[in-house]
Amino acid sequence: MVAGNKSAADEVFSILSKSGKEVRVCENVMPEFNTLNIEPAREAIREIFLKRIIHAKGLTKVKSLIEGILMPTPSAVLNAAHRLSAGFGDEKGIGELMVVDAGGATTDVHSIADGLPTQSGVIYKGLPEPFVKRTVEGDLGVRYSASALVEAAGIKQVEKLTNLPAADIECCLKFIKESPEILPCDNEKLSKLDFGLASLAVRLAVERHVGTIETFYTPLGASYIQTGKDLTGLKTVIGTGGPVINSSNPLKVLSQALYDEANPALLKPKQAEFLLDTKYILAAMGLLCEHHPEVGIRIMKKELMKL
């Protein structure tokens, strides 16, 4: 995909096309300095994704029935979060929020917030973050990425959260690798490990998603530089995905998304209400909101469970 300077787009298209690859040209993602324009590129990526999925899953014959309905699951969750936050028509939204979607392979974080500095005297550094933002962490999953998650967090952190010795953790990880579809059921050690992995996935994914603040000292005193989104004032965090929904303690898992005084440079929410997507409705509501946004918002307000 070519999403750069329009003066060079045709030449880039020609060069890439000669390689035999499919090439798509869309609007520049930064038409002006410090001004982002990511929606055209995002929409083009979505169209390509759906085209490939329809072909790969043999849905070509029923394409006419599902045109305009299909949407990648992460995009659907993001759409639901955006609608729930902003509202539509007579149905009011609930304000700025974050969704943490933990899974077997990835953990996605969606934030609907401007993320501008909330403290006086803070200078913002870098490009402004998109109001509707999603990050996908491919090494933070509780099954297919379990070993990578433990490596990212450190075995000591896993031991602390699970009260399991390193040897038991390694044994469970080997079991998960061999049978990634396994559910904890009555396996006490695996249940403890699942709780720890889900907690760490939430913590690390949110830490990577939020902005940071650094202190610099000048002859005139301390100066503060913010990079990324300040989400310390966010009031709502929604949890979804199997590892969170089916956790033995989803509230404790989601609390990992909160601000940590031991690491004040990370601008995580300081106080927030937690909602749980117990019925896995967010992706479906993202689809519904494409055509019936007010209905979708009302259903989410009713069905998302307060913890």
C-alpha positions in Angstrom: 0.0 0.0 0.0 1.2 3.5 -0.9 0.1 6.2 1.4 2.7 8.9 1.0 3.5 12.0 -0.9 1.0 12.2 -3.8 3.7 13.6 -6.2 5.6 10.4 -5.8 2.7 8.0 -5.6 2.4 7.1 -9.3 6.1 6.4 -9.6 6.1 4.2 -6.4 3.0 2.4 -7.7 4.7 1.6 -11.0 7.9 0.3 -9.3 6.0 -1.9 -6.8 3.6 -3.2 -9.5 6.5 -4.5 -11.6 7.2 -7.0 -8.8 3.9 -8.7 -9.5 2.4 -7.6 -6.3 -1.1 -6.1 -5.8 -0.6 -2.4 -5.0 -3.2 0.1 -3.7 -2.7 3.9 -3.6 -4.6 5.9 -1.0 -4.3 9.4 0.6 -1.2 10.5 2.3 -1.2 9.5 6.0 0.5 12.9 6.8 -0.6 15.5 4.2 0.7 18.3 6.4 3.4 18.3 9.1 2.1 17.1 12.4 -1.3 16.3 10.8 -2.4 12.7 10.6 -4.9 11.4 8.1 -5.0 7.6 8.8 -8.7 6.8 8.0 -8.3 6.3 4.2 -5.4 3.9 4.7 -7.3 2.1 7.5 -10.3 1.7 5.3 -8.2 0.4 2.4 -6.5 -2.2 4.7 -10.0 -3.3 5.8 -11.2 -3.7 2.2 -8.2 -5.8 1.3 -8.5 -7.9 4.4 -12.2 -8.6 3.8 -11.5 -9.4 0.1 -9.0 -12.1 1.1 -11.1 -13.5 3.9 -14.1 -13.8 1.7 -12.1 -15.8 -0.9 -10.2 -17.9 1.6 -13.3 -19.0 3.5 -15.3 -19.8 0.4 -17.8 -17.0 1.0 -17.7 -15.7 -2.6 -21.0 -17.2 -3.4 -22.8 -15.4 -0.6 -20.9 -12.2 -0.9 -24.1 -10.3 -2.0 -25.7 -11.3 1.3 -22.9 -10.1 3.5 -21.7 -7.0 1.7 -21.3 -4.2 4.2 -21.7 -6.6 7.1 -18.2 -8.2 7.4 -15.7 -6.4 9.5 -12.4 -7.7 11.0 -13.0 -8.4 14.7 -10.5 -5.9 16.1 -12.1 -3.2 13.9 -15.6 -4.2 15.1 -14.5 -3.9 18.7 -13.0 -0.5 18.1 -16.1 0.6 16.3 -18.2 -0.5 19.3 -16.0 1.3 21.7 -16.1 4.5 19.7 -19.9 4.4 19.5 -20.3 3.6 23.2 -18.0 6.5 24.0 -19.4 9.1 21.7 -23.1 8.2 21.6 -25.3 8.7 18.6 -28.5 10.7 18.1 -30.6 10.7 21.2 -28.5 7.9 22.8 -25.8 9.5 24.9 -22.3 8.0 25.1 -20.5 7.2 28.3 -17.4 9.4 27.6 -13.8 8.6 27.1 -12.9 4.9 27.7 -10.4 2.1 27.2 -11.1 -1.5 26.0 -8.6 -4.3 26.8 -9.1 -7.4 24.7 -6.9 -10.3 25.8 -6.7 -13.4 23.7 -4.7 -16.5 23.1 -2.3 -14.9 20.6 -2.6 -11.2 21.1 -3.8 -8.5 23.5 -5.4 -5.5 21.9 -6.0 -2.1 23.6 -8.4 0.4 22.3 -8.6 3.9 23.7 -11.2 6.6 22.8 -9.7 9.7 24.3 -7.7 12.8 23.2 -4.9 12.0 25.7 -3.7 15.6 25.9 -1.6 16.6 28.9 -3.7 16.9 32.1 -1.0 18.6 34.2 0.1 22.2 33.9 3.5 22.9 32.6 3.7 19.7 30.5 5.0 20.0 26.9 3.7 17.5 24.4 6.4 15.9 22.2 5.9 14.2 18.8 2.8 13.7 16.6 -0.6 14.0 18.2 -2.1 10.6 19.0 -5.4 9.6 17.2 -8.5 10.1 19.3 -9.5 6.6 18.3 -6.5 4.4 18.8 -5.8 0.7 18.8 -2.6 -1.2 19.6 -2.1 -4.9 19.0 0.6 -6.8 21.0 1.5 -9.9 19.1 3.7 -11.3 21.9 1.1 -11.0 24.7 -1.3 -13.9 24.5 -2.1 -16.6 27.0 -1.8 -19.6 24.6 0.0 -19.2 21.3 2.2 -16.4 22.7 2.4 -17.6 26.3 6.1 -18.2 26.2 6.8 -14.8 24.7 4.6 -13.2 27.3 6.5 -14.8 30.1 9.8 -13.7 28.5 8.5 -10.1 28.2 7.3 -10.0 31.8 10.1 -12.0 33.4 9.6 -15.3 35.2 9.8 -13.5 38.6 6.7 -11.5 37.8 4.9 -14.7 36.8 6.0 -16.4 40.1 4.8 -13.4 42.1 1.3 -13.4 40.5 0.7 -17.1 40.4 2.5 -18.3 43.6 3.9 -21.1 41.4 7.6 -22.1 41.3 9.5 -21.6 38.1 9.6 -25.3 37.4 5.8 -25.6 37.5 5.4 -22.6 35.3 7.8 -24.1 32.7 5.9 -27.4 32.9 2.6 -25.6 32.2 4.1 -23.6 29.4 5.3 -26.8 27.7 1.8 -28.2 28.1 0.2 -25.1 26.6 2.6 -25.2 23.7 1.7 -28.8 22.9 -2.1 -28.2 23.3 -2.8 -24.5 22.9 -6.6 -25.2 22.8 -6.5 -26.5 26.4 -8.8 -25.0 29.0 -7.8 -24.9 32.7 -10.9 -26.8 34.0 -9.9 -28.5 37.2 -6.2 -28.1 36.7 -5.2 -25.9 39.7 -1.7 -25.1 38.4 -3.0 -24.2 34.9 -5.8 -22.1 36.4 -3.2 -20.1 38.5 -1.0 -19.7 35.5 -3.9 -18.5 33.3 -4.7 -15.8 35.9 -1.1 -14.7 36.0 -0.7 -14.6 32.2 -4.0 -12.7 31.8 -2.9 -10.2 34.4 0.5 -9.7 32.8 -1.0 -9.4 29.3 -3.3 -6.6 30.5 -0.5 -4.8 32.4 2.0 -4.9 29.6 -0.4 -4.2 26.8 -1.8 -1.1 28.6 1.8 0.1 29.4 2.7 -0.1 25.8 -0.5 1.7 24.7 -0.4 4.7 27.1 1.9 7.6 26.9 4.9 8.5 29.1 6.1 11.6 30.9 9.7 12.5 31.5 11.3 15.1 33.8 14.1 17.3 32.5 15.9 19.7 34.7 16.9 23.2 33.3 18.5 26.2 34.9 14.9 27.5 35.4 13.8 24.3 37.2 12.0 21.1 36.2 10.4 20.6 32.9 8.0 17.8 31.8 7.8 16.2 28.4 4.8 14.0 27.5 5.0 11.5 24.6 1.8 9.6 23.6 -1.6 9.6 25.4 -2.2 10.8 28.9 -5.0 8.4 30.1 -4.6 9.1 33.8 -8.1 10.7 33.9 -9.9 8.0 32.1 -13.0 6.8 34.0 -14.0 3.6 32.2 -12.1 0.4 31.4 -13.9 -2.4 29.6 -12.5 -5.9 29.7 -13.2 -8.5 27.0 -11.6 -11.7 25.5 -11.6 -15.2 27.0 -8.7 -14.8 29.4 -10.4 -11.8 31.1 -14.0 -12.9 30.9 -13.3 -16.4 32.2 -10.8 -15.4 34.8 -11.3 -16.5 38.3 -10.9 -12.9 39.3 -11.6 -10.5 36.3 -11.6 -7.4 38.5 -8.1 -8.2 39.8 -6.9 -8.9 36.2 -8.3 -5.6 34.9 -6.8 -3.7 37.8 -3.5 -4.2 36.1 -4.5 -1.5 33.7 -4.4 1.1 36.5 -1.7 3.6 37.3 1.2 2.3 39.4 2.8 4.7 41.8 6.0 2.7 41.5 6.1 3.6 37.8 4.7 7.1 37.6 6.2 7.8 34.1 3.4 5.6 32.6 0.2 7.5 32.1 -2.3 4.8 32.9 -5.8 5.5 34.4 -5.6 6.4 38.0 -9.2 5.7 38.9 -11.7 3.9 36.7 -14.9 1.9 36.7 -14.5 -1.6 35.3 -17.0 -3.1 32.9 -16.9 -6.7 31.7 -18.1 -8.0 28.3 -19.4 -11.2 29.8 -21.4 -12.2 26.7 -18.8 -11.4 24.1 -21.0 -8.8 22.5 -18.6 -6.0 21.6 -17.6 -7.3 18.2 -21.3 -7.9 17.3 -22.2 -4.5 18.5 -19.5 -3.0 16.3 -21.3 -4.5 13.3 -24.7 -3.5 14.6 -23.6 0.1 15.1 -22.8 0.4 11.4 -26.5 0.4 10.6 -28.3 0.8 14.0 -26.0 2.7 16.3 -28.5 3.8 18.8 -29.7 0.2 19.3 -26.1 -1.0 19.6 -25.3 1.6 22.2 -28.4 0.8 24.3 -27.5 -3.0 24.3 -24.0 -2.3 25.4 -25.1 -0.1 28.2 -27.5 -2.8 29.4 -25.3 -5.9 28.9 -21.8 -4.8 29.9 -21.5 -5.8 33.6 -20.1 -3.5 36.2 -17.4 -5.2 38.4 
